[in-house]
Each structure stands twice: as structure tokens, then as C-alpha cells.
């Protein structure tokens, strides 16, 4: 992606509320109660490869910026109880998905490396006991460097993990102290070097922009340090400051948060730095080396998006396990209980721990595919899309196309008789552009965080 000078007027104009579109409709559309029979019927009727996501909520320490579902504790035995519950949950799902091979497993959190080596071994044994993992080709885990020794990293490789994602956020000490996440750069360097030596096929580093005290000079130092580590992928996430929703964020000094224009400038720095270093700008917040599977999938038109973000696996074939996890299978979305006590109560009652769900209509499916195409590939062949869905594109999306007019006038979107293309200058606002096709947002039924 070429270097672009962002117009401050556009920044002010399009710094609007919009979703990240890891699904359409977003998780905010899920409704309670949700019939477990719908989940059972959907899974039994489904076919093909399935991806698994497991949420491990435990953390040893509270990071003030974090908006994830987490349980901060020093008591390691709490993970044992959680694994006991997972045994029962997996046993309930097993007969519903026994006919589907598992192609991908991802552990997120929280801090998955909160688990000891023994607990991680037990967890992997459970996956192989209750699911068909014979076709498993991607096993990934999110790592807090502070909770992962070189020995634990080697153990993960022995268990079959081939992708790791290290949470860096920022190397600047003042930023780290402020967000209560102090981690030594040498430790991260050692872990990345060890991961390469151990043969992990893909190494990702997570960064966050928009944190307190971040500024151009210090953030450039962080970017340069990341480039020097030569990860296969980089995720550059926008910090969403929602103190009313996440109590820990109230500990952050709001006066030190960068404004919208500064925040977008930090993102521009990231895009420019990683582009110069040879990374492919996947979109919104991801970069990958050209030889990485994510970059190859985008160039081949096979990139997809689900609740884990950009993926090379099915966007409509994801089963979530554990507390708060979200599933998306064949047009049905459902989420588990968000709080551990409610989750445990459902498991102990031998019930799937469903909190809420949603069944997509045909219109939802049409718009979900359109949005996924734009957010993954920045263009859409409207003629082919209309033929695929047997519709008159201009007529069906008349209201949405009208809402695209400002983006077209500002040179962010190019509209032709046969297609929609998001210009390079429009890629940062792809979320806002996609929202033109979001009928739920237009109806004012959902609340989203700001773009930057």
C-alpha cells in the first residue's frame, strides 16, 4: 500500500461509529434466550472441515487497557476446574460434530499460557479425545510473554502448536507502566528467536495504537524493533477506550490518550513502516510477509474473516468452546455464558452453556458475503455477485449505494457498472464503507466503537 497523507477533514468526517465486521450481523445482534435444539440441529446437518476456538479466561495480572473476557487470579487450580468443565462441554458437543474433521484450533483469552505445561498437555489430550483432529493443520495460541518461559514454548511445539502470537502492545516503558503491562524487550526477542528455531511456521506480534503517552517518535522505535524481529505477521489493533464498560480502563489517564488525528497518524506510521519492510497490508489491522499463508490467501482471493479476524479457514464453520466463546456455523451464531459462575452452572446441569444466539436470514447471508468480500479484498464484482444470488444489484442495494456517495465523492470508493473498489486511500475506512450495507446499523439497533 503506497504512503498516503490523510486529510484531517476526512479523519474528522469518517471517525464515526462502526463495527469490525468479524461477523455480520455482529455479536450485538445475538438475542436471549436461544434454543439449544437450533444449535444441535445446525451442527448435525453441517458438513466439511470445522475450526475450533477455545477461550481460556485466566490472567495472572490485570492489563488496564484490556477489554477481553478475563478472570485475574494467582490460583492455578482454577484452571484445573475449568478443564474439568471443558471435559463435560466437549462431551456434549462431540456427538454433534463427530462427522466433521477439525482443520484449525486456536487458543485465545485471557492468557492461554496461564496454563502450566501439564495443564496444556491435558487440554491437547482432550481435543484429540473428543474431536477428529486427523486433518488438523493449524494449531495456534496467543501468548503473554510474561507467562511463557522458553521451556513452555518448547513444550507447546512438542504438543503440535505451529502458530504463535505474542502480545507486545508497545515497547515504550512509559506506555507499559501506564497500562500495567511491563515486559522486557529482551524476553520477547528471546521468545521470537526461540520460536523460529523450534520451527513454528508462523509468528505474529500484536501491537496496539492509541494507548496513553504514545507519540510518533517513541512509537516509531517500537515499530522498528518489531521489524527487526522479522515476525511473519503483525497485528496493529486500535485501542478502544470504553471506561464505562471496562472498569480497569478508568485507571488510564484520559488526558494522555492521543486524539483521533494523532491516533490515525500512528496507524499511518505502522502502515508505512511495515510496507517499507516488505509486508503485505492485509487490511484494517493486519500485515503479513508475502510468503505467509494469510498473504497468499488474499492474493488468491481465498481470504476470509470470522470472529478470530482474518483467516484462511471457513468463516461459517467455527465452533467456540469455553466461557464467552462465539460460534458461527451455517448461518447460525451463538455465544456461551460470559461469566464463569453461569458457565459452570450450565455445565453442571449438563446443558450447553448457551447465553444467546441468532439465525441469519437470506438477506443477512447476502450482506454478510458482500461485507466479507470488501473487508478482505477491497473490491467486489457486482455482476458476478448479482448472478450468484439471483438479484438486481443496483435495485437490491439502492439505499446502500446511496450511502456510498460521500465515500465516492471523497475518492475513497470507486463505483463502476460492474464493480465496487475501495481505493488505497479508503482502506483505513473500510469499516465505515462496509457499514453502508449494514441494515442493523442503519436501523440504529447496534452500538459500535469508533473507527480509530
C-alpha positions as CSV (number, residue, x, y, z in Angstrom):
1,X,0.0,0.0,0.0
2,X,1.5,3.3,-1.0
3,X,2.2,6.1,1.5
4,X,-0.8,8.4,1.7
5,X,-1.2,11.7,3.5
6,X,-4.5,11.5,5.3
7,X,-6.7,14.6,5.0
8,X,-7.6,15.9,8.5
9,X,-11.0,16.8,7.2
10,X,-11.6,13.2,6.2
11,X,-10.4,12.0,9.6
12,X,-12.9,14.2,11.3
13,X,-15.7,13.2,8.8
14,X,-15.2,9.5,9.0
15,X,-14.2,9.0,12.6
16,X,-17.7,7.5,13.1
17,X,-19.0,4.6,15.0
18,X,-18.6,1.3,13.0
19,X,-18.1,-2.4,13.7
20,X,-15.0,-4.5,12.9
21,X,-17.3,-7.0,11.0
22,X,-15.8,-10.2,12.3
23,X,-19.3,-11.3,11.5
24,X,-22.5,-9.9,10.0
25,X,-24.7,-9.3,11.8
26,X,-22.3,-8.5,14.6
27,X,-22.4,-10.2,18.0
28,X,-24.6,-7.3,19.3
29,X,-27.5,-8.8,17.3
30,X,-27.5,-12.0,19.3
31,X,-30.6,-12.5,21.4
32,X,-31.5,-14.4,24.5
33,X,-32.9,-16.9,25.2
34,X,-31.7,-19.2,22.3
35,X,-32.9,-22.7,21.8
36,X,-30.2,-25.3,22.2
37,X,-32.0,-27.5,19.7
38,X,-31.3,-25.0,17.0
39,X,-27.6,-25.4,17.7
40,X,-27.9,-29.2,17.8
41,X,-29.8,-29.4,14.5
42,X,-27.4,-27.0,12.8
43,X,-24.3,-28.9,13.8
44,X,-25.7,-32.3,12.9
45,X,-26.8,-31.0,9.5
46,X,-23.5,-29.3,8.8
47,X,-20.6,-30.8,6.8
48,X,-17.0,-30.2,5.9
49,X,-14.0,-29.0,7.9
50,X,-14.5,-27.2,11.2
51,X,-12.4,-24.7,13.1
52,X,-12.3,-24.7,16.9
53,X,-11.8,-21.6,19.1
54,X,-11.2,-22.1,22.9
55,X,-11.4,-19.2,25.3
56,X,-9.1,-19.5,28.3
57,X,-10.1,-16.5,30.5
58,X,-7.4,-16.6,33.2
59,X,-4.7,-13.9,33.6
60,X,-2.1,-13.5,36.4
61,X,-2.2,-9.7,36.2
62,X,-4.7,-7.1,35.0
63,X,-3.7,-5.0,32.0
64,X,-5.6,-1.7,32.3
65,X,-6.4,-1.3,28.6
66,X,-7.8,-4.8,28.1
67,X,-11.4,-5.3,27.0
68,X,-11.3,-9.1,26.8
69,X,-13.4,-11.5,28.9
70,X,-10.9,-12.4,31.7
71,X,-10.5,-13.6,35.2
72,X,-7.5,-12.3,37.1
73,X,-6.1,-14.8,39.6
74,X,-3.0,-16.2,41.1
75,X,-4.7,-19.5,41.9
76,X,-3.5,-22.1,39.3
77,X,-6.1,-24.7,40.5
78,X,-8.9,-22.6,38.9
79,X,-7.6,-23.7,35.5
80,X,-8.0,-27.3,36.6
81,X,-11.6,-26.7,37.4
82,X,-12.1,-25.0,34.1
83,X,-10.5,-28.0,32.3
84,X,-12.9,-30.3,34.2
85,X,-15.8,-28.3,32.9
86,X,-14.4,-28.4,29.3
87,X,-14.4,-32.2,29.5
88,X,-18.2,-32.1,30.0
89,X,-18.7,-29.4,27.4
90,X,-16.7,-31.3,24.8
91,X,-18.6,-34.5,25.6
92,X,-21.8,-32.6,24.8
93,X,-20.5,-31.3,21.5
94,X,-18.7,-34.4,20.4
95,X,-21.7,-36.4,19.0
96,X,-22.9,-33.2,17.2
97,X,-19.6,-32.7,15.3
98,X,-18.1,-36.3,15.1
99,X,-18.7,-36.3,11.4
100,X,-16.7,-33.1,10.8
101,X,-12.8,-33.1,10.7
102,X,-11.1,-30.3,12.6
103,X,-8.7,-28.3,10.5
104,X,-7.8,-25.5,12.9
105,X,-7.6,-24.9,16.6
106,X,-6.9,-21.5,18.2
107,X,-6.5,-20.8,21.9
108,X,-7.3,-17.3,23.0
109,X,-8.0,-15.4,26.2
110,X,-7.3,-14.1,28.7
111,X,-3.9,-15.7,28.7
112,X,-3.8,-19.2,27.4
113,X,-0.2,-19.6,28.6
114,X,-1.6,-19.1,32.1
115,X,-1.9,-22.9,31.9
116,X,1.0,-25.0,33.1
117,X,2.8,-27.4,30.8
118,X,0.9,-30.2,32.5
119,X,-2.5,-28.5,32.0
120,X,-1.7,-27.7,28.4
121,X,-0.9,-31.4,27.8
122,X,-4.2,-32.4,29.3
123,X,-6.0,-29.9,27.2
124,X,-4.5,-31.2,24.0
125,X,-5.4,-34.7,25.0
126,X,-9.0,-33.6,25.4
127,X,-9.0,-32.2,21.9
128,X,-7.8,-35.4,20.4
129,X,-10.2,-37.4,22.6
130,X,-13.4,-35.6,21.7
131,X,-12.8,-34.3,18.2
132,X,-11.5,-35.7,14.9
133,X,-8.1,-34.0,14.7
134,X,-6.6,-36.2,12.0
135,X,-6.8,-33.3,9.5
136,X,-5.6,-30.7,11.9
137,X,-3.1,-28.4,10.1
138,X,-3.1,-25.2,12.1
139,X,-2.8,-25.1,15.9
140,X,-2.3,-21.6,17.2
141,X,-2.1,-19.9,20.6
142,X,-2.0,-16.3,22.0
143,X,0.9,-15.8,24.3
144,X,1.6,-13.2,27.0
145,X,5.4,-13.2,27.0
146,X,5.5,-12.7,30.8
147,X,3.8,-16.1,31.3
148,X,5.8,-18.2,28.8
149,X,9.2,-19.5,29.5
150,X,11.5,-20.9,26.8
151,X,10.7,-24.3,28.3
152,X,6.9,-23.8,28.0
153,X,7.4,-22.6,24.4
154,X,9.3,-25.7,23.5
155,X,6.5,-27.8,25.2
156,X,3.9,-26.0,23.0
157,X,5.9,-27.0,19.9
158,X,6.1,-30.6,21.1
159,X,2.3,-30.6,21.6
160,X,1.9,-29.7,17.9
161,X,1.4,-25.9,18.0
162,X,2.7,-24.4,14.8
163,X,1.5,-20.8,15.1
164,X,2.1,-18.4,18.0
165,X,1.0,-14.8,18.6
166,X,3.0,-12.7,21.2
167,X,1.3,-9.8,22.8
168,X,3.8,-6.9,22.6
169,X,1.4,-3.8,22.5
170,X,4.3,-1.3,22.8
171,X,8.0,-1.4,23.8
172,X,8.0,2.1,25.3
173,X,8.5,1.8,29.1
174,X,6.2,4.8,30.0
175,X,3.4,3.2,28.0
176,X,4.0,-0.2,29.5
177,X,3.9,1.2,33.1
178,X,0.7,3.2,32.4
179,X,-1.2,0.2,31.0
180,X,0.3,-2.1,33.8
181,X,2.0,-4.4,31.3
182,X,5.7,-4.2,31.8
183,X,7.6,-6.7,29.8
184,X,11.3,-6.8,28.9
185,X,12.1,-6.4,25.2
186,X,14.9,-8.9,25.6
187,X,12.4,-11.5,26.7
188,X,10.3,-11.0,23.7
189,X,13.3,-11.1,21.4
190,X,14.4,-14.4,23.0
191,X,11.0,-15.9,22.6
192,X,10.7,-14.9,19.0
193,X,14.2,-16.3,18.2
194,X,13.4,-19.5,20.0
195,X,10.1,-19.9,18.2
196,X,11.9,-19.6,14.9
197,X,14.5,-22.2,16.0
198,X,11.8,-24.5,17.2
199,X,10.1,-24.5,13.7
200,X,6.9,-22.6,14.3
201,X,5.5,-21.9,10.8
202,X,4.0,-18.5,11.6
203,X,4.9,-16.0,14.3
204,X,2.7,-13.0,15.0
205,X,3.3,-9.9,17.1
206,X,0.4,-7.9,18.4
207,X,0.7,-4.1,18.8
208,X,-1.9,-1.6,20.0
209,X,-2.1,2.0,18.9
210,X,-4.0,4.8,20.7
211,X,-2.6,3.9,24.2
212,X,-1.7,6.6,26.7
213,X,1.5,8.5,26.0
214,X,2.0,7.0,22.6
215,X,3.6,9.6,20.2
216,X,5.3,9.5,16.9
217,X,8.9,9.2,17.9
218,X,8.6,6.5,20.6
219,X,6.1,4.5,18.5
220,X,8.5,4.5,15.6
221,X,11.0,3.0,17.9
222,X,8.6,0.2,18.7
223,X,7.8,-0.3,15.0
224,X,11.5,-0.5,14.2
225,X,12.0,-3.1,16.9
226,X,9.2,-5.2,15.6
227,X,10.6,-5.1,12.1
228,X,14.0,-6.1,13.4
229,X,12.4,-9.2,14.9
230,X,11.1,-10.2,11.5
231,X,7.8,-11.8,12.5
232,X,5.7,-13.5,9.8
233,X,2.7,-11.4,10.7
234,X,1.9,-8.2,12.6
235,X,-1.5,-7.2,14.1
236,X,-1.8,-3.5,14.8
237,X,-5.0,-3.0,16.8
238,X,-6.8,0.2,17.6
239,X,-7.3,0.8,21.3
240,X,-11.0,1.4,22.2
241,X,-11.4,3.5,25.3
242,X,-14.6,2.4,26.9
243,X,-14.2,3.1,30.6
244,X,-17.9,2.9,31.3
245,X,-17.9,-0.7,30.1
246,X,-14.4,-1.8,31.3
247,X,-13.6,-0.7,34.8
248,X,-9.9,-1.2,34.5
249,X,-9.7,1.4,31.8
250,X,-10.7,4.1,34.3
251,X,-7.2,3.7,35.7
252,X,-5.8,5.2,32.5
253,X,-5.1,8.9,32.3
254,X,-7.6,10.2,29.7
255,X,-5.5,13.3,29.1
256,X,-2.7,11.2,27.9
257,X,-4.7,9.4,25.2
258,X,-3.9,10.5,21.7
259,X,-6.6,12.3,19.8
260,X,-8.2,11.0,16.6
261,X,-5.8,12.7,14.2
262,X,-2.8,11.7,16.2
263,X,-4.1,8.1,16.6
264,X,-4.6,7.8,12.8
265,X,-1.1,9.2,12.3
266,X,0.2,6.3,14.4
267,X,-1.6,3.9,12.2
268,X,-0.2,5.6,9.1
269,X,3.3,5.2,10.7
270,X,2.6,1.5,11.1
271,X,1.4,1.0,7.5
272,X,4.3,2.9,6.1
273,X,6.9,1.1,8.2
274,X,5.6,-2.4,7.6
275,X,5.1,-1.7,3.9
276,X,8.7,-0.5,3.5
277,X,9.8,-3.6,5.3
278,X,8.1,-5.7,2.6
279,X,4.9,-6.7,4.5
280,X,1.6,-7.1,2.6
281,X,-1.1,-4.8,4.1
282,X,-3.9,-7.4,4.6
283,X,-6.4,-4.8,5.7
284,X,-7.5,-2.7,8.6
285,X,-5.1,-4.0,11.2
286,X,-3.0,-6.9,9.8
287,X,0.2,-7.3,7.9
288,X,1.9,-10.4,6.6
289,X,5.1,-11.3,4.7
290,X,4.3,-12.1,1.1
291,X,5.1,-15.8,1.6
292,X,2.8,-16.2,4.7
293,X,-0.4,-18.1,4.3
294,X,-2.5,-15.1,5.0
295,X,-0.9,-13.0,2.3
296,X,-1.1,-15.9,-0.2
297,X,-4.8,-16.4,0.6
298,X,-5.6,-12.7,0.0
299,X,-3.7,-12.7,-3.4
300,X,-5.6,-15.8,-4.4
301,X,-9.0,-14.4,-3.4
302,X,-9.4,-17.0,-0.6
303,X,-9.0,-14.8,2.4
304,X,-11.9,-15.0,4.9
305,X,-13.0,-13.3,8.1
306,X,-14.6,-14.7,11.3
307,X,-14.6,-14.0,15.0
308,X,-10.9,-14.6,15.1
309,X,-10.3,-11.9,12.5
310,X,-8.7,-12.7,9.1
311,X,-8.4,-16.4,8.4
312,X,-7.6,-18.9,5.7
313,X,-10.2,-21.2,7.1
314,X,-14.0,-21.1,6.8
315,X,-15.8,-18.0,8.0
316,X,-19.0,-20.0,8.5
317,X,-17.5,-23.1,10.2
318,X,-16.3,-22.0,13.6
319,X,-17.2,-23.7,16.9
320,X,-16.4,-21.8,20.0
321,X,-15.7,-23.6,23.3
322,X,-15.4,-22.3,26.8
323,X,-16.8,-19.3,28.6
324,X,-18.0,-16.3,26.4
325,X,-16.9,-18.0,23.1
326,X,-18.9,-17.3,20.0
327,X,-19.7,-19.9,17.3
328,X,-20.7,-19.3,13.6
329,X,-21.9,-22.4,11.7
330,X,-24.0,-22.4,8.5
331,X,-25.7,-19.1,9.2
332,X,-26.3,-19.6,12.9
333,X,-24.5,-17.6,15.6
334,X,-24.4,-18.4,19.3
335,X,-22.5,-17.3,22.3
336,X,-21.7,-19.0,25.6
337,X,-22.3,-17.6,29.0
338,X,-19.9,-14.7,29.7
339,X,-19.5,-15.2,33.4
340,X,-17.8,-18.2,34.9
341,X,-20.4,-18.9,37.6
342,X,-23.2,-19.0,34.9
343,X,-21.0,-21.1,32.6
344,X,-20.3,-23.6,35.4
345,X,-23.9,-23.8,36.4
346,X,-25.0,-24.7,32.9
347,X,-22.2,-27.3,32.6
348,X,-23.1,-28.9,35.9
349,X,-26.7,-29.1,34.8
350,X,-25.5,-31.0,31.7
351,X,-26.6,-28.2,29.4
352,X,-24.8,-26.5,26.6
353,X,-23.8,-23.1,28.2
354,X,-25.8,-21.0,25.7
355,X,-26.4,-17.4,26.5
356,X,-27.8,-16.1,23.2
357,X,-27.9,-16.6,19.5
358,X,-29.1,-15.6,16.1
359,X,-30.2,-17.2,12.9
360,X,-29.3,-15.3,9.7
361,X,-32.0,-14.6,7.2
362,X,-31.3,-14.8,3.4
363,X,-30.7,-11.0,3.4
364,X,-28.2,-11.4,6.2
365,X,-26.3,-14.0,4.3
366,X,-26.2,-11.9,1.2
367,X,-24.9,-8.8,3.1
368,X,-22.5,-10.9,5.1
369,X,-20.8,-12.2,2.0
370,X,-20.7,-8.8,0.4
371,X,-19.1,-7.2,3.5
372,X,-16.6,-10.1,3.9
373,X,-15.6,-9.6,0.3
374,X,-15.0,-5.9,0.7
375,X,-13.2,-6.2,4.0
376,X,-10.9,-9.0,2.8
377,X,-10.2,-8.0,-0.8
378,X,-11.3,-4.3,-1.1
379,X,-13.3,-5.0,-4.2
380,X,-16.5,-6.7,-5.4
381,X,-17.5,-8.0,-8.8
382,X,-21.1,-6.8,-8.6
383,X,-22.2,-8.6,-11.8
384,X,-20.9,-11.9,-10.6
385,X,-22.4,-11.3,-7.1
386,X,-25.8,-10.5,-8.6
387,X,-25.7,-13.6,-10.7
388,X,-24.7,-15.8,-7.7
389,X,-27.6,-14.5,-5.6
390,X,-30.0,-14.0,-8.5
391,X,-30.8,-10.4,-7.8
392,X,-30.6,-7.0,-9.4
393,X,-27.7,-5.5,-7.6
394,X,-28.5,-1.8,-8.1
395,X,-32.1,-2.3,-7.1
396,X,-31.4,-4.6,-4.2
397,X,-28.8,-2.3,-2.7
398,X,-30.2,1.1,-3.8
399,X,-30.2,2.5,-0.3
400,X,-26.7,1.2,0.4
401,X,-25.3,2.6,-2.8
402,X,-26.8,6.0,-2.0
403,X,-24.9,5.9,1.4
404,X,-21.7,5.2,-0.5
405,X,-22.0,8.6,-2.3
406,X,-19.9,10.5,0.2
407,X,-17.1,7.9,0.0
408,X,-17.2,8.1,-3.8
409,X,-17.1,11.9,-3.8
410,X,-14.1,11.8,-1.4
411,X,-12.2,9.4,-3.6
412,X,-12.3,6.6,-1.1
413,X,-14.5,4.3,-3.2
414,X,-14.7,3.7,-7.0
415,X,-18.0,2.6,-8.4
416,X,-18.4,1.2,-11.9
417,X,-21.2,-0.6,-13.7
418,X,-19.6,-3.9,-12.9
419,X,-17.9,-3.4,-9.5
420,X,-17.1,-1.7,-6.3
421,X,-13.4,-1.0,-5.5
422,X,-12.1,0.6,-2.3
423,X,-9.2,2.9,-3.2
424,X,-5.9,2.8,-1.3
425,X,-6.9,6.0,0.5
426,X,-10.2,4.3,1.6
427,X,-8.7,1.2,3.2
428,X,-8.5,2.8,6.6
429,X,-12.2,3.4,6.5
430,X,-13.2,0.1,5.1
431,X,-15.3,-0.5,8.2
432,X,-17.3,2.7,7.6
433,X,-17.6,1.9,4.0
434,X,-19.0,-1.6,4.8
435,X,-21.5,-0.1,7.2
436,X,-23.3,1.4,4.2
437,X,-24.6,-2.2,3.6
438,X,-25.4,-2.8,7.3
439,X,-29.2,-2.6,7.8
440,X,-28.9,-3.2,11.5
441,X,-26.7,-0.2,11.9
442,X,-29.0,1.9,9.7
443,X,-31.9,0.9,12.0
444,X,-29.9,2.2,15.0
445,X,-30.1,-1.2,16.7
446,X,-26.4,-1.6,17.4
447,X,-23.7,0.4,19.2
448,X,-20.2,0.3,17.9
449,X,-16.8,1.7,18.9
450,X,-15.1,4.4,16.9
451,X,-13.0,3.5,13.9
452,X,-9.8,5.0,15.3
